[in-house]
Amino acid sequence: MPLTPRELASSSETSAGGDAQTAPSAPARSLTCAEAARRLWDYVDARLPETPLADVEAHLAICATCAGHVAFARVMRRALAETSVVTAPDERHTALRARVLTAMNETRR
């Protein structure tokens, strides 16, 4: 199983001669699934600061559903990274953009 961003940071501090115990972090607070979901992509992309990271990891340790979402997001991220870029002809791109903007405007009403 791959290391979490926190584990990676901890192992790099220790291997670089740092003391992983020098800066104790705040205790993780309990997140709801909705709160964890809002942080999912920042978590997968290792962009969470230490405290929110601890909160998400504590939630993932007790919630199989959210842990499954993270596993899926990681697989999807890898699959997307391995795909090639496909470009649409200009007229199709313009038509699609117009349809998306129309749909967005209709949902705002």
SVG drawing of the C-alpha trace seen along z (x, -y; Angstrom):
<svg xmlns="http://www.w3.org/2000/svg" viewBox="-35 -33 56 35">
<polyline fill="none" stroke="black" stroke-width="0.4" points="0.0,0.0 1.4,-3.4 2.5,-5.8 0.1,-8.7 1.4,-12.3 1.9,-12.5 4.0,-9.3 6.0,-10.6 6.7,-13.9 7.6,-12.1 10.0,-9.7 11.7,-12.4 12.2,-14.5 13.7,-11.5 16.0,-10.5 17.2,-14.1 18.3,-14.1 15.3,-16.0 13.3,-15.0 9.7,-14.2 8.7,-14.8 9.8,-18.4 6.5,-19.9 3.5,-18.1 0.4,-18.6 -3.0,-19.4 -5.3,-16.4 -7.4,-15.5 -11.0,-16.6 -13.8,-14.3 -14.9,-15.1 -18.2,-14.2 -18.1,-12.3 -19.2,-15.6 -16.2,-17.5 -13.8,-14.7 -15.2,-14.7 -14.6,-18.4 -10.9,-17.8 -10.6,-14.7 -8.7,-16.1 -6.4,-18.2 -5.7,-15.1 -5.0,-12.9 -2.8,-15.7 -0.9,-16.0 -1.9,-19.7 -3.4,-19.7 -1.7,-21.6 -0.8,-19.4 -3.9,-19.9 -6.5,-19.3 -4.4,-16.4 -4.5,-14.8 -8.3,-15.3 -8.8,-13.6 -6.5,-10.7 -8.3,-10.2 -11.6,-10.1 -10.3,-7.7 -9.0,-5.4 -12.6,-4.8 -14.7,-5.3 -14.4,-2.6 -16.7,-4.5 -14.5,-7.6 -11.3,-5.4 -12.9,-3.8 -13.4,-7.2 -9.8,-8.1 -8.7,-4.8 -10.9,-5.4 -9.6,-9.0 -6.0,-7.8 -6.7,-5.2 -8.6,-7.7 -5.7,-10.3 -3.2,-7.7 -5.4,-6.7 -5.9,-10.3 -2.2,-10.9 -1.5,-8.0 -4.0,-9.2 -3.2,-11.3 -4.8,-14.6 -7.5,-14.5 -8.6,-17.8 -11.9,-18.4 -12.3,-20.4 -12.9,-24.1 -16.5,-24.0 -17.3,-21.1 -15.5,-22.7 -17.4,-25.9 -20.7,-24.1 -20.0,-22.1 -18.9,-25.2 -22.1,-26.9 -24.2,-23.9 -22.3,-23.8 -22.7,-27.5 -26.5,-27.3 -26.9,-24.4 -25.0,-26.2 -27.2,-29.4 -30.4,-27.3 -29.4,-25.6 -28.7,-29.0 -32.3,-30.2"/>
</svg>
